[in-house]
Amino acid sequence: MSKPPYDPDRERAWRWKAAAAQAHAELNLLYEPGNWGDVLKGTWAVHLARTLAARAQDPVAYVDPYAGSPDYPLVPASARRLEQLGAGAARTFLEAQAPHAARGRLASTGTLVREAIQAAGVKFEARVFDAEADRQLAWARVDGVEVLELPSGEATLELEARRVRAAELILIDPYDFLDRWGAWLPKLKRAALRSSVLVYLYDTSPRGAGHANQYRRFRKALEAWAQETPILLGRLAADARAPRAYHEMLLAGALAEDAGLRERLREESEALAGLLGHGEGFGALGRNVNRVT
């Protein structure tokens, strides 16, 4: 049986449910905020932001087409993950979240990027999009943030391609990236010529042959792209006991060529993977980097 076509209205009809009714009403998300994917994504994003700030590019421009909210309620499961991080070597996400967690909140990736850049004394500018009106309003209250009036998150890349000054960092984090990776890849290639592009994806290949074949085709296309430009990869099991999916990060563009950043990402990604009892956490594709898969 063929898979039904992607239906955004059907996707929006389902939401991950928080145990506390008040928190659930505010969250209204497809996923649990502060899951291990958010930990990996936030860890990478903070390291990237610090590297950009250290290069003294003022201002640093950041683009987030699927921005969500600036922050969320800190749900109990996510609080427990922060406690786990406190016992290990991968502490970047924990330390970045500490002032928010003290207030019972969890900062979004965009907020972590903003704070990391501003902590270095560098001006931060952001262009964000989200389909939900309340999230747009929340971002509009944040200094230095422009909320884009566009029909979709994908339209932000088309707009960015026409700007004279490119953003230093673009985060691509749609819920269904692997379902439509063939449409996304040409956009990412164009964007990575001018910006560093960080992508989150949810790999469900352990769940069956169809998922595995889809992921295999994606990796084949990714390796072909890596013949043109270095690509860094992060990987973290979604479930420590019997992983049936993986959280993955992809970095392409100028920052992927920074050797110091690459080693910091390697160390912390492998520490996170070890915390969950899995060995693999980092990889690099391309002719000018050591290949690790």
Residue, then its C-alpha position, 0 to 999 in steps of 0.5 A: m500500500s502506498k503512503p498517503p500524500y503529505d497532508p499538513d491539516r492532518e498533521r496539525a490535527w494530532r498533538w503530543k499531549a503534556a500531562a499537565a493541562q495548563a502546560h499542554a494548552e500552551l505547548n500545542l506541539l507535535y512533539e515533547p519539547g526538550n526531548w533528546g533531539d532538542v538536546l542534540k540540536g540545542t547543543w550544536a546550535v550553541h556551539l555554532a553561535r559561539t563560533l560565529a560570535a568569536r569571528a566578530q561578525d557584527p551583527v550575526a544574522y540568524v534565520d529560523p523558518y520553523a521557530g516555534s515559541p521563544d520558550y516552553p514550559l519545562v515538562p517533568a520528562s525534560a527536567r529529568r533529561l537535564e538532570q541526566l546531563g548534569a552527570g555527564a560530559a555533555r553539559t552545553f545544553l544544560e548550562a545554556q538552559a539553566p537560567h530558564a529551567a530555574r523559572g520552570r521554562l525551556a528555551s527554544t533553539g532560537t533563544l539559545v542562539r540569541e543568548a550565546i551570540q549576545a553573551a559574546g557582546v555581538k549584536f544579534e538579528a533574527r528572521v523567523f517564521d511560524a504558522e501559529a499566530d501566538r508564536q509569531l506574537a511572542w517572537a515579535r516581542v523579542d528585540g532584534v527579531e523580525v517575524l516574516e509574513l510569508p505563506s510557509g517556512e519553505a518560503t523563507l529560503e526563497l526570500e533569503a536567496r534574494r537578500v544582498r547580505a546572507a544570514e550567517l546561520i539558518l536552522i531548518d527544522p520541519y517535522d517531516f523533513l525526511d518525508r520530503w527530503g527530495a524537495w528540500l535538498p536543492k534548497l539546502k544546497r543553494a542556501a549553503l553556498r551563502s550561509s551555514v545551514l543546520v538541519y534537524l531530521y528524525d530518522t525512523s529507518p529502524r521501523g521497517a523496510g520503507h523507512a530504511n529505503q527512504y533513509r538510504r536514498f537520502r544518505k546516498a544523495l547526501e554523500a553525493w553532495a559531500q563531494e562538493t562541500p564538507i558535511l557534518l552529521g550528529r546522531l542520537a538514539a531516540d530511545a536508550r533501551a531499544p531505539r526505533a528512531y534517531h535524532e540527527m543533525l546535518l551541518a553544511g556551509a562555511l562552519a562545517e569547515d571549521a576544524g575546532l568547531r568540528e572537534r567540539l561537536r564530535e566530543e559532545s555528540e559522542a558524550l551524548a550518545g554514550l550517555l544513552g548507551h550508544g557508541e555512534g554520535f558524530g560523522a563527517l562526509g567530504r573529501n577534506v574531512n576524515r570520514v566517520t560514519 
